[in-house]
Amino acid sequence: MTDSTVVDAVVIGAGAAGLYAAAILEQNDCDVVVLEARDRIGGRLLSAPSWTGPLDLGATWFWANEQRICSLIADAGLASFPQHLAGDMIFQTIGDGAQRMQGNQLDSPSGRLVGGMASVPELLAGQLHADTVKLSATVTSILPGRGLDVATPSHTWSAEHVILAVPPALAMATIDFGDHLSDRVAELARATPVWMGSTVKAVAVFDRPFWRDHGLAGAAFSYSGPMREIHDMSGPDGSPAALFGFCSVPHGDPAPTEQEVTAQLVELFGDDAASPSDVVIMDWRTEPFTSPPNVEHLTNYQTYGHPEFQKAAMDSRLHWASTETSPVAPGHIEGALAAAERAATAVLSSLAPATSCPETTSPGEPS
């Protein structure tokens, strides 16, 4: 028999969406717990350490028109810098090889964080009570009980509301909802692609951004090698110097090897690319707490931001809050924050008569 705890709200997932939702709830004096299956926070915001600086293996960019993430960064004083754009790009086909194209037609103006995108979940987690986030807490079921009962192998939390801040398809594949979701909602959730879920990302680190010496932007588009899109992922002032690529991997095939990645970079950028100091390959398809087993077969992106995801399910107690559910910037960090804000606001509106939660404030705002 597992132990049980009663809270106002349970948030499932300690990525940007889950932590932002929890921060809003706590800043409005509500009792919340965040359950995270991994042994780390951040979800798809993952910055791997390197000897010269962090390497973003998940989300990389934010954009100037994204109000929530820009405000969060500005209010916290997180150091940012612009994506490198200057120079020509490379276009590679199977028959004609690598060709230099005038200008950089691949990249657009965007922002990066000096400390890596993992700085965002670290910032949000730092705003929560010390015991709010429970790591290695894999949710196995969400069923009606005293409100909703959220079970892990060792504990059950009973809450008035649950915020589901993980991809809908992952939730459907790993959590038992009984028969308490409508067929329409369950079918929609199962069919919704996981942003980055079928992505393999390769990062190559170099001593210096040598491509810039040749007037190249570090941007390339390829129909030949394992990487389809390649971008300059160097830090501010070119350090750490890095190129990263989104790999085009056929369904069921393994991720490319370091040797295959390096060989393609040599084809694109010359012999200077032959000896990277490090190559890191992140296969999000194999991350069980991001991607369900059928993730590569989920391709209907028109489900993103679906009206059904804007409604609470299970007697108006279960709220969808991953980036896939947002009609605003779905797939971006901004989308995750927007979905979290919507879900947290709905929870507070429902709890207000019973818990006297005040008017909603968001992280960074005076309370």
RODO-2510 file (C-alpha; in nm, 4 decimals, decimal comma):
residues 367
     n   res          X          Y          Z
     1     m     0,0000     0,0000     0,0000
     2     t     0,1472     0,3365    -0,1068
     3     d     0,1582     0,6532     0,0994
     4     s    -0,0823     0,9339     0,0053
     5     t    -0,0615     1,3136     0,0156
     6     v    -0,3301     1,5743    -0,0535
     7     v    -0,2359     1,8893    -0,2497
     8     d    -0,4192     2,1557    -0,4469
     9     a    -0,2550     2,0601    -0,7758
    10     v    -0,0166     1,8039    -0,9227
    11     v     0,2011     1,9037    -1,2172
    12     i     0,3415     1,6182    -1,4246
    13     g     0,6719     1,6990    -1,5930
    14     a     0,9548     1,9298    -1,4825
    15     g     1,0316     2,0828    -1,8174
    16     a     0,9758     2,4499    -1,8945
    17     a     0,5963     2,4127    -1,9015
    18     g     0,5635     2,2169    -1,5784
    19     l     0,8014     2,4358    -1,3814
    20     y     0,6405     2,7568    -1,5105
    21     a     0,2934     2,6318    -1,4205
    22     a     0,4143     2,5328    -1,0739
    23     a     0,5816     2,8708    -1,0241
    24     i     0,2586     3,0508    -1,1112
    25     l     0,0604     2,8326    -0,8719
    26     e     0,3036     2,8739    -0,5832
    27     q     0,3277     3,2487    -0,6334
    28     n    -0,0481     3,2504    -0,5917
    29     d    -0,0284     3,0612    -0,2602
    30     c    -0,1408     2,7218    -0,3863
    31     d    -0,0029     2,3892    -0,2678
    32     v     0,1564     2,2074    -0,5627
    33     v     0,3879     1,9161    -0,6321
    34     v     0,5805     1,8542    -0,9566
    35     l     0,6387     1,4900    -1,0488
    36     e     0,9283     1,4258    -1,2886
    37     a     1,0142     1,0786    -1,4164
    38     r     1,3739     1,1695    -1,4973
    39     d     1,6494     1,2202    -1,2440
    40     r     1,6897     1,5777    -1,3709
    41     i     1,4731     1,8781    -1,4506
    42     g     1,4480     2,0437    -1,7913
    43     g     1,2841     1,7919    -2,0220
    44     r     1,3723     1,8905    -2,3772
    45     l     1,5784     2,1844    -2,2530
    46     l     1,9074     2,0021    -2,2104
    47     s     2,2456     2,1751    -2,2097
    48     a     2,5389     1,9347    -2,1986
    49     p     2,8598     2,0652    -2,0431
    50     s     3,1732     2,0966    -2,2543
    51     w     3,5174     2,2180    -2,1580
    52     t     3,4444     2,5596    -2,3126
    53     g     3,0732     2,6036    -2,2427
    54     p     2,7270     2,4437    -2,2577
    55     l     2,5972     2,2670    -2,5691
    56     d     2,2210     2,2732    -2,6269
    57     l     2,1125     1,9214    -2,7201
    58     g     1,7444     2,0151    -2,7133
    59     a     1,5847     2,3543    -2,7737
    60     t     1,8381     2,6123    -2,8933
    61     w     1,6661     2,9393    -2,9820
    62     f     1,4111     3,1962    -2,8771
    63     w     1,2706     3,4823    -3,0865
    64     a     1,2185     3,8526    -3,0215
    65     n     0,8403     3,8373    -3,0766
    66     e     0,7947     3,5747    -2,8042
    67     q     0,6798     3,7820    -2,5087
    68     r     0,6828     3,5231    -2,2297
    69     i     1,0279     3,3770    -2,2774
    70     c     1,1783     3,7184    -2,3553
    71     s     1,0266     3,8672    -2,0389
    72     l     1,1424     3,5732    -1,8297
    73     i     1,4987     3,6104    -1,9596
    74     a     1,5015     3,9871    -1,9174
    75     d     1,3480     3,9864    -1,5688
    76     a     1,5975     3,7260    -1,4476
    77     g     1,8927     3,9004    -1,6103
    78     l     1,9975     3,5880    -1,8008
    79     a     2,2782     3,6706    -2,0435
    80     s     2,1803     3,6238    -2,4072
    81     f     2,3383     3,6754    -2,7477
    82     p     2,2184     3,6643    -3,1098
    83     q     2,2429     3,3600    -3,3321
    84     h     2,5379     3,3963    -3,5711
    85     l     2,4026     3,4784    -3,9196
    86     a     2,6850     3,6411    -4,1179
    87     g     2,8344     3,4609    -4,4140
    88     d     2,7373     3,2276    -4,6956
    89     m     2,5607     2,8932    -4,6624
    90     i     2,6303     2,5554    -4,8219
    91     f     2,3788     2,3539    -5,0243
    92     q     2,4507     1,9843    -5,0748
    93     t     2,2821     1,7421    -5,3128
    94     i     2,3571     1,3780    -5,3865
    95     g     2,4553     1,4370    -5,7476
    96     d     2,6217     1,7779    -5,7443
    97     g     2,7933     1,7729    -5,4055
    98     a     2,8433     2,0786    -5,1867
    99     q     2,7877     2,4220    -5,3396
   100     r     2,8389     2,7592    -5,1819
   101     m     2,5312     2,9825    -5,1900
   102     q     2,5504     3,3587    -5,1559
   103     g     2,4229     3,4701    -4,8162
   104     n     2,2633     3,2729    -4,5366
   105     q     1,9184     3,1695    -4,6514
   106     l     1,8693     2,9134    -4,3746
   107     d     1,8986     3,0988    -4,0454
   108     s     1,6779     3,3760    -3,9113
   109     p     1,7427     3,6307    -3,6343
   110     s     1,7010     3,4557    -3,3026
   111     g     1,8425     3,4563    -2,9519
   112     r     2,0562     3,2153    -2,7515
   113     l     2,1471     3,1967    -2,3845
   114     v     2,5078     3,2182    -2,2697
   115     g     2,4414     2,9557    -2,0033
   116     g     2,2475     2,7332    -2,2416
   117     m     1,8724     2,6854    -2,2586
   118     a     1,8843     2,4699    -1,9461
   119     s     1,9191     2,8027    -1,7648
   120     v     1,5427     2,8489    -1,8077
   121     p     1,4276     2,5425    -1,6102
   122     e     1,7043     2,6047    -1,3568
   123     l     1,5703     2,9576    -1,3087
   124     l     1,2112     2,8379    -1,2694
   125     a     1,3015     2,5554    -1,0335
   126     g     1,4894     2,8058    -0,8196
   127     q     1,1641     2,9965    -0,7666
   128     l     0,9883     2,6923    -0,6193
   129     h     0,9857     2,5634    -0,2640
   130     a     1,2731     2,3271    -0,1972
   131     d     1,0549     2,0139    -0,1831
   132     t     0,8131     2,0933    -0,4678
   133     v     0,9877     1,8932    -0,7418
   134     k     1,0050     1,5159    -0,6996
   135     l     1,2581     1,3519    -0,9329
   136     s     1,2508     0,9874    -1,0424
   137     a     0,8750     0,9980    -0,9810
   138     t     0,7178     0,8177    -1,2762
   139     v     0,3414     0,8627    -1,2936
   140     t     0,1588     0,5394    -1,3661
   141     s    -0,2061     0,6426    -1,3373
   142     i    -0,4408     0,9393    -1,3087
   143     l    -0,7813     0,8281    -1,1902
   144     p    -1,0840     0,9840    -1,0184
   145     g    -1,0683     0,9746    -0,6431
   146     r    -1,0522     1,2622    -0,4020
   147     g    -1,0502     1,4921    -0,7039
   148     l    -0,7869     1,3093    -0,9090
   149     d    -0,5474     1,0521    -0,7685
   150     v    -0,2025     1,0586    -0,9282
   151     a    -0,0035     0,7440    -0,8597
   152     t     0,3667     0,6606    -0,8832
   153     p     0,5095     0,3211    -0,7818
   154     s     0,5693     0,4458    -0,4262
   155     h     0,3230     0,7273    -0,3603
   156     t    -0,0178     0,8692    -0,4471
   157     w    -0,1076     1,2379    -0,4574
   158     s    -0,4718     1,3428    -0,4387
   159     a    -0,5412     1,6797    -0,5979
   160     e    -0,8248     1,8985    -0,7106
   161     h    -0,6431     1,9521    -1,0394
   162     v    -0,3670     1,7941    -1,2484
   163     i    -0,1555     1,9782    -1,5062
   164     l    -0,0170     1,7418    -1,7670
   165     a     0,3037     1,9108    -1,8848
   166     v     0,4350     1,6221    -2,0965
   167     p     0,3591     1,5453    -2,4636
   168     p     0,0039     1,4122    -2,4984
   169     a     0,1137     1,1037    -2,6952
   170     l     0,3674     1,0175    -2,4251
   171     a     0,1027     1,0535    -2,1557
   172     m    -0,1342     0,8224    -2,3422
   173     a     0,1392     0,5618    -2,3879
   174     t     0,2594     0,5574    -2,0277
   175     i    -0,0248     0,6663    -1,7952
   176     d    -0,3443     0,4788    -1,7125
   177     f    -0,6459     0,7096    -1,7373
   178     g    -0,8961     0,4254    -1,7140
   179     d    -1,1869     0,5060    -1,9430
   180     h    -1,2154     0,8622    -1,8145
   181     l    -1,0989     1,0441    -2,1280
   182     s    -1,3469     1,0780    -2,4120
   183     d    -1,2673     0,8770    -2,7237
   184     r    -1,2230     1,2018    -2,9167
   185     v    -0,9687     1,3446    -2,6729
   186     a    -0,7826     1,0150    -2,6310
   187     e    -0,7553     0,9690    -3,0070
   188     l    -0,6316     1,3270    -3,0524
   189     a    -0,3718     1,2920    -2,7781
   190     r    -0,2403     0,9622    -2,9150
   191     a    -0,2057     1,1125    -3,2654
   192     t    -0,0269     1,4349    -3,1668
   193     p     0,3418     1,4387    -3,2695
   194     v     0,6046     1,4971    -3,0028
   195     w     0,8058     1,8086    -3,0832
   196     m     1,1672     1,6927    -3,1315
   197     g     1,0559     1,3411    -3,0418
   198     s     1,1729     1,1935    -3,3729
   199     t     1,4785     1,4208    -3,3899
   200     v     1,8427     1,3205    -3,3787
   201     k     2,0693     1,6156    -3,3068
   202     a     2,4452     1,6030    -3,3629
   203     v     2,6875     1,8625    -3,2242
   204     a     3,0528     1,8867    -3,3280
   205     v     3,2879     2,0992    -3,1168
   206     f     3,6031     2,2628    -3,2566
   207     d     3,8902     2,4697    -3,1231
   208     r     3,7701     2,7725    -3,3174
   209     p     3,4897     2,8623    -3,5637
   210     f     3,7155     2,8130    -3,8668
   211     w     3,4246     2,8401    -4,1140
   212     r     3,3868     3,2075    -4,0299
   213     d     3,7461     3,2644    -4,1515
   214     h     3,6229     3,1620    -4,4968
   215     g     3,3156     3,3847    -4,4934
   216     l     3,0795     3,0978    -4,4160
   217     a     2,7859     3,1209    -4,1758
   218     g     2,8153     2,7605    -4,0611
   219     a     2,4727     2,7019    -4,2164
   220     a     2,4078     2,4213    -4,4612
   221     f     2,1186     2,2288    -4,6105
   222     s     2,1885     1,8782    -4,7352
   223     y     2,0163     1,5982    -4,9240
   224     s     2,3276     1,3832    -4,9012
   225     g     2,4713     1,3143    -4,5562
   226     p     2,3032     1,2152    -4,2323
   227     m     2,2442     1,5777    -4,1315
   228     r     1,9747     1,7654    -4,3217
   229     e     2,0040     2,1101    -4,1583
   230     i     2,3282     2,2424    -4,0096
   231     h     2,3721     2,5600    -3,8047
   232     d     2,6449     2,7475    -3,6222
   233     m     2,5939     2,6678    -3,2552
   234     s     2,8974     2,8530    -3,1256
   235     g     2,8742     3,0521    -2,8064
   236     p     2,9272     3,4274    -2,7777
   237     d     3,2374     3,5452    -2,9662
   238     g     3,2617     3,1991    -3,1194
   239     s     3,3354     3,0070    -2,7984
   240     p     3,2679     2,7243    -2,7661
   241     a     3,3018     2,6786    -3,1427
   242     a     3,0404     2,4305    -3,2579
   243     l     2,8268     2,3201    -3,5493
   244     f     2,5079     2,1237    -3,5003
   245     g     2,2831     1,9340    -3,7364
   246     f     1,9346     1,7915    -3,7372
   247     c     1,9790     1,4403    -3,8740
   248     s     1,7469     1,2883    -4,1291
   249     v     1,7256     0,9262    -4,0140
   250     p     1,4916     0,6736    -4,1806
   251     h     1,2344     0,5178    -3,9507
   252     g     1,3879     0,2424    -3,7434
   253     d     1,7477     0,3191    -3,8406
   254     p     2,0085     0,3948    -3,5755
   255     a     2,1465     0,7433    -3,5193
   256     p     2,4512     0,8350    -3,7300
   257     t     2,7934     0,7652    -3,5859
   258     e     3,0504     1,0280    -3,4938
   259     q     3,2494     0,9209    -3,7987
   260     e     2,9518     0,9739    -4,0321
   261     v     2,8834     1,3175    -3,8860
   262     t     3,2468     1,4220    -3,9176
   263     a     3,2708     1,2924    -4,2748
   264     q     2,9746     1,5047    -4,3819
   265     l     3,1175     1,8142    -4,2152
   266     v     3,4409     1,7631    -4,4100
   267     e     3,2393     1,7431    -4,7346
   268     l     3,0674     2,0692    -4,6450
   269     f     3,3376     2,2750    -4,4733
   270     g     3,6680     2,1188    -4,5751
   271     d     3,9555     1,9474    -4,3961
   272     d     3,9417     2,1887    -4,1005
   273     a     3,6323     1,9935    -3,9920
   274     a     3,8154     1,6597    -3,9852
   275     s     3,9225     1,6689    -3,6200
   276     p     3,6482     1,7944    -3,3869
   277     s     3,7434     1,7955    -3,0212
   278     d     3,4092     1,6320    -2,9419
   279     v     3,1001     1,5008    -3,1173
   280     v     2,7794     1,4612    -2,9160
   281     i     2,4787     1,2832    -3,0664
   282     m     2,1397     1,3126    -2,8971
   283     d     1,8748     1,0702    -3,0214
   284     w     1,5475     1,1967    -2,8786
   285     r     1,3673     0,8965    -3,0277
   286     t     1,5220     0,6767    -2,7602
   287     e     1,4324     0,8995    -2,4644
   288     p     1,1504     0,7086    -2,2899
   289     f     1,0401     1,0125    -2,0898
   290     t     1,0053     1,2220    -2,4077
   291     s     0,8991     0,9874    -2,6848
   292     p     0,6499     0,7001    -2,7001
   293     p     0,7561     0,3911    -2,8991
   294     n     0,5603     0,5000    -3,2089
   295     v     0,6979     0,8562    -3,2095
   296     e     0,8358     0,8341    -3,5651
   297     h     0,4900     0,7528    -3,7004
   298     l     0,3240     1,0611    -3,5487
   299     t     0,3224     1,3170    -3,8308
   300     n    -0,0037     1,5139    -3,8143
   301     y     0,1217     1,8485    -3,6849
   302     q    -0,2195     2,0023    -3,7516
   303     t    -0,3173     1,8628    -3,4114
   304     y    -0,0911     2,1210    -3,2418
   305     g    -0,2886     2,3753    -3,0423
   306     h    -0,6121     2,1850    -3,1083
   307     p    -0,9217     2,3380    -2,9438
   308     e    -0,9715     2,0197    -2,7389
   309     f    -0,6374     2,0826    -2,5693
   310     q    -0,7650     2,4214    -2,4521
   311     k    -1,0334     2,2463    -2,2468
   312     a    -0,9842     2,0595    -1,9215
   313     a    -1,0695     1,6894    -1,9285
   314     m    -1,1796     1,4439    -1,6570
   315     d    -1,4534     1,6552    -1,5002
   316     s    -1,2579     1,9745    -1,5771
   317     r    -0,9688     1,8652    -1,3539
   318     l    -0,7021     1,7543    -1,6071
   319     h    -0,5273     2,0365    -1,7944
   320     w    -0,3027     1,9963    -2,1020
   321     a     0,0110     2,2076    -2,0782
   322     s     0,2892     2,0861    -2,3097
   323     t     0,4144     2,2981    -2,5999
   324     e     0,2266     2,0728    -2,8441
   325     t    -0,1049     2,1851    -2,6931
   326     s    -0,0452     2,5579    -2,7359
   327     p    -0,2012     2,7561    -3,0225
   328     v     0,0749     3,0131    -2,9548
   329     a     0,4220     2,9148    -3,0842
   330     p     0,3663     2,5384    -3,0574
   331     g     0,6976     2,3530    -3,0449
   332     h     0,8833     2,6527    -2,9040
   333     i     0,9701     2,7310    -2,5429
   334     e     0,7220     3,0167    -2,5781
   335     g     0,4526     2,7627    -2,6581
   336     a     0,5357     2,5656    -2,3453
   337     l     0,5106     2,8782    -2,1310
   338     a     0,1842     2,9848    -2,2966
   339     a     0,0272     2,6427    -2,2386
   340     a     0,1464     2,6421    -1,8777
   341     e     0,0057     2,9893    -1,8185
   342     r    -0,3321     2,8861    -1,9586
   343     a    -0,3459     2,5718    -1,7459
   344     a    -0,2322     2,7416    -1,4259
   345     t    -0,4820     3,0234    -1,4738
   346     a    -0,7632     2,7710    -1,5159
   347     v    -0,6587     2,5911    -1,1984
   348     l    -0,6441     2,9145    -0,9998
   349     s    -0,9841     3,0216    -1,1284
   350     s    -1,1342     2,6954    -1,0082
   351     l    -0,9568     2,6948    -0,6731
   352     a    -1,0140     3,0622    -0,5910
   353     p    -1,3455     3,0267    -0,4008
   354     a    -1,2097     2,7464    -0,1828
   355     t    -0,8481     2,8525    -0,1311
   356     s    -0,8770     3,2300    -0,1671
   357     c    -0,5921     3,2312    -0,4204
   358     p    -0,5367     3,5948    -0,5241
   359     e    -0,5427     3,7369    -0,8729
   360     t    -0,2944     3,5461    -1,0866
   361     t     0,0668     3,6623    -1,0972
   362     s     0,3376     3,5096    -1,3146
   363     p     0,7053     3,4490    -1,2363
   364     g     0,8928     3,7767    -1,2455
   365     e     0,5889     3,9846    -1,1542
   366     p     0,5470     4,1429    -0,8110
   367     s     0,3144     3,9389    -0,5927
***
